[in-house]
């Protein structure tokens, strides 16, 4: 480049020499800038490879730990039941009536007692819903991967506990539903029994006056019949 410039100057071509000189400096600047950019990495530092973070005791390796866990877990399910209960309430009324009959041989007085009984019934159907909970043992094995052993063990333990809980949920669902159904039936039976007993008691209360009236009539008729029999025997 320098020899070419000297020849151009000696050949009386100063304008061309100045132009070539400018082009040469521009090319040098571009080369220097390109070289500087190539020597810097994307983070603004020098063009060196970033160090890799070590995972575990060896370079580029992670620690893996596996554990087993078991325990008792509560499994809860809900169930509904429909229960029908019939309650009975015995009602008994005793009434005495005295009757005097006149005859040729004199008067005869007879007292008769009659008891009337009935059973008041009431049938009630009740719906009930109740939860049921059972204790089920769950077991699971899980592994954890981390930079160090304590972290890997904690991660594996957490996963194993979650797996044991899921195992208990799967194994205990039928037992929990059965327990919920039994409890729902008990609740429904208790509810229906209380209502049925109340209705049977009310029915018995309403039947008592009717029984009393019927018993009075029967006792009066019985006393009159006996009195006439005695008059007939005396006559």
Secondary structure per residue as TSV (DSSP state, phi and psi in degrees):
chain	resnum	aa	ss	phi	psi
A	1	X	-	360.0	-43.7
A	2	X	H	-66.2	-39.4
A	3	X	H	-64.2	-38.2
A	4	X	H	-63.7	-40.4
A	5	X	H	-65.6	-38.4
A	6	X	H	-65.0	-40.7
A	7	X	H	-63.8	-40.0
A	8	X	H	-66.2	-36.9
A	9	X	H	-67.4	-40.0
A	10	X	H	-70.5	-23.6
A	11	X	T	-87.1	12.4
A	12	X	T	62.3	42.7
A	13	X	-	-124.9	69.6
A	14	X	H	-67.2	-36.5
A	15	X	H	-65.7	-44.3
A	16	X	H	-65.7	-36.5
A	17	X	H	-65.0	-41.9
A	18	X	H	-62.9	-40.6
A	19	X	H	-65.2	-42.4
A	20	X	H	-67.4	-34.5
A	21	X	H	-62.8	-42.7
A	22	X	H	-63.8	-40.8
A	23	X	H	-63.8	-40.2
A	24	X	H	-63.2	-44.3
A	25	X	H	-62.7	-37.8
A	26	X	H	-63.0	-42.8
A	27	X	H	-63.6	-40.8
A	28	X	H	-63.2	-41.7
A	29	X	H	-63.5	-43.5
A	30	X	H	-62.6	-41.4
A	31	X	H	-63.5	-40.9
A	32	X	H	-66.6	-41.5
A	33	X	H	-64.7	-43.1
A	34	X	H	-62.4	-41.1
A	35	X	H	-63.9	-37.7
A	36	X	H	-67.9	-40.0
A	37	X	H	-66.9	-34.9
A	38	X	H	-70.8	-20.7
A	39	X	T	-91.5	7.1
A	40	X	B	-122.1	134.5
A	41	X	-	-83.9	-178.9
A	42	X	T	-70.1	-13.9
A	43	X	T	-96.5	4.5
A	44	X	S	93.7	-1.3
A	45	X	S	-95.2	-169.7
A	46	X	B	-74.4	166.0
A	47	X	S	-77.4	60.3
A	48	X	-	-114.4	150.2
A	49	X	-	-70.7	131.1
A	50	X	-	-66.9	139.6
A	51	X	-	-67.7	142.9
A	52	X	-	-85.2	132.6
A	53	X	-	-70.4	131.4
A	54	X	-	-76.9	139.7
A	55	X	-	-115.8	106.3
A	56	X	S	88.7	-167.7
A	57	X	S	-70.2	-24.6
A	58	X	S	-110.0	159.3
A	59	X	T	-67.7	129.1
A	60	X	T	74.4	11.0
A	61	X	-	-115.7	147.5
A	62	X	-	-108.6	157.0
A	63	X	E	-93.0	131.4
A	64	X	E	-119.7	128.0
A	65	X	E	-129.5	139.5
A	66	X	E	-121.7	138.8
A	67	X	E	-136.4	160.4
A	68	X	E	-116.6	139.6
A	69	X	E	-137.7	144.5
A	70	X	E	-143.4	156.1
A	71	X	E	-179.2	170.1
A	72	X	E	-91.1	132.0
A	73	X	E	-129.7	143.3
A	74	X	E	-82.8	127.9
A	75	X	E	-114.1	123.4
A	76	X	E	-120.4	133.6
A	77	X	E	-138.2	163.0
A	78	X	E	-117.5	154.2
A	79	X	E	-149.2	157.7
A	80	X	E	-119.1	151.5
A	81	X	E	-143.8	149.0
A	82	X	E	-121.6	118.4
A	83	X	E	-125.0	136.6
A	84	X	E	-116.0	128.8
A	85	X	E	-129.5	137.5
A	86	X	E	-113.0	125.2
A	87	X	E	-106.5	144.9
A	88	X	E	-123.4	138.2
A	89	X	E	-132.9	104.3
A	90	X	E	-67.7	141.2
A	91	X	E	-129.1	130.1
A	92	X	E	-137.0	134.1
A	93	X	E	-132.2	128.3
A	94	X	E	-114.0	132.0
A	95	X	E	-133.8	137.0
A	96	X	E	-112.3	137.8
A	97	X	E	-132.0	139.0
A	98	X	E	-113.5	132.6
A	99	X	E	-130.4	137.8
A	100	X	E	-115.8	126.6
A	101	X	E	-115.5	138.2
A	102	X	E	-100.4	139.7
A	103	X	E	-143.4	-180.0
A	104	X	T	-64.1	-31.7
A	105	X	T	-86.8	-5.1
A	106	X	E	131.6	-165.6
A	107	X	E	-99.9	147.2
A	108	X	E	-126.7	127.6
A	109	X	E	-115.2	127.7
A	110	X	E	-130.9	139.4
A	111	X	E	-114.9	130.5
A	112	X	E	-124.7	142.6
A	113	X	E	-119.6	130.9
A	114	X	E	-127.0	138.6
A	115	X	E	-116.1	127.3
A	116	X	E	-111.9	135.2
A	117	X	E	-132.2	150.4
A	118	X	E	-154.1	157.9
A	119	X	E	-115.6	117.2
A	120	X	E	-84.2	131.9
A	121	X	E	-122.7	149.3
A	122	X	E	-147.1	131.7
A	123	X	E	-115.2	128.6
A	124	X	E	-131.7	138.3
A	125	X	E	-112.5	130.7
A	126	X	E	-128.3	143.7
A	127	X	E	-104.5	143.1
A	128	X	E	-147.3	147.5
A	129	X	E	-127.5	140.7
A	130	X	E	-153.4	148.3
A	131	X	E	-87.9	156.8
A	132	X	E	-134.1	134.7
A	133	X	E	-125.3	133.7
A	134	X	E	-129.6	153.2
A	135	X	E	-94.6	123.1
A	136	X	E	-128.2	138.1
A	137	X	E	-85.5	128.4
A	138	X	E	-115.5	146.4
A	139	X	E	-133.3	145.8
A	140	X	E	-161.7	155.9
A	141	X	E	-124.1	136.9
A	142	X	E	-146.9	158.0
A	143	X	E	-121.3	150.1
A	144	X	E	-129.3	144.4
A	145	X	E	-124.1	127.5
A	146	X	E	-156.5	-178.4
A	147	X	S	-73.6	-29.5
A	148	X	S	-136.5	167.7
A	149	X	H	-64.9	-46.2
A	150	X	H	-58.9	-42.2
A	151	X	H	-66.4	-40.6
A	152	X	H	-64.8	-39.0
A	153	X	H	-66.8	-42.6
A	154	X	H	-62.0	-43.2
A	155	X	H	-65.1	-41.8
A	156	X	H	-65.3	-39.5
A	157	X	H	-65.1	-42.2
A	158	X	H	-62.7	-43.0
A	159	X	H	-67.8	-37.5
A	160	X	H	-66.2	-39.2
A	161	X	H	-64.6	-42.4
A	162	X	H	-62.5	-40.8
A	163	X	H	-65.8	-38.2
A	164	X	H	-65.1	-38.5
A	165	X	H	-64.0	-43.8
A	166	X	H	-63.9	-38.3
A	167	X	H	-62.5	-41.0
A	168	X	H	-66.6	-38.3
A	169	X	H	-62.9	-42.0
A	170	X	H	-67.5	-42.9
A	171	X	H	-75.3	-26.9
A	172	X	H	-100.7	2.8
A	173	X	H	-64.2	-40.6
A	174	X	H	-67.3	-43.8
A	175	X	H	-63.5	-38.8
A	176	X	H	-66.9	-39.5
A	177	X	H	-66.7	-39.2
A	178	X	H	-63.9	-42.9
A	179	X	H	-63.7	-39.5
A	180	X	H	-65.8	-39.2
A	181	X	H	-65.0	-42.2
A	182	X	H	-62.9	-41.7
A	183	X	H	-67.5	-39.5
A	184	X	H	-63.3	-39.1
A	185	X	H	-65.1	-39.7
A	186	X	H	-63.6	-43.9
A	187	X	H	-63.5	-45.5
A	188	X	H	-64.8	-39.0
A	189	X	H	-64.9	-43.2
A	190	X	H	-64.2	-40.7
A	191	X	H	-67.0	-46.1
A	192	X	H	-66.5	-38.0
A	193	X	H	-64.0	-41.1
A	194	X	H	-62.4	-43.9
A	195	X	H	-67.5	-41.6
A	196	X	H	-64.3	-41.0
A	197	X	H	-64.0	-39.6
A	198	X	H	-64.7	-42.8
A	199	X	H	-67.4	-38.4
A	200	X	H	-65.2	-39.2
A	201	X	H	-64.2	-39.9
A	202	X	H	-66.2	-40.6
A	203	X	H	-63.5	-40.0
A	204	X	H	-64.3	-39.9
A	205	X	H	-62.0	-38.8
A	206	X	H	-73.0	-27.7
A	207	X	H	-80.4	-22.2
A	208	X	H	-59.1	-49.2
A	209	X	H	-60.1	-37.1
A	210	X	H	-65.4	-42.4
A	211	X	H	-63.9	-41.0
A	212	X	H	-62.3	-45.7
A	213	X	H	-62.1	-43.1
A	214	X	H	-65.7	-39.4
A	215	X	H	-66.6	-38.0
A	216	X	H	-61.7	-44.3
A	217	X	H	-63.6	-42.1
A	218	X	H	-65.7	-40.7
A	219	X	H	-65.9	-40.3
A	220	X	H	-63.3	-44.7
A	221	X	H	-64.1	-39.9
A	222	X	H	-65.9	-41.7
A	223	X	H	-65.5	-42.0
A	224	X	H	-63.6	-40.3
A	225	X	H	-63.0	-43.9
A	226	X	H	-67.3	-37.5
A	227	X	H	-64.6	-41.6
A	228	X	H	-66.8	-36.5
A	229	X	H	-63.1	-41.1
A	230	X	H	-67.8	-37.5
A	231	X	H	-63.7	-39.3
A	232	X	H	-67.0	-38.7
A	233	X	H	-67.1	-37.3
A	234	X	H	-72.6	-32.0
A	235	X	-	-79.9	360.0
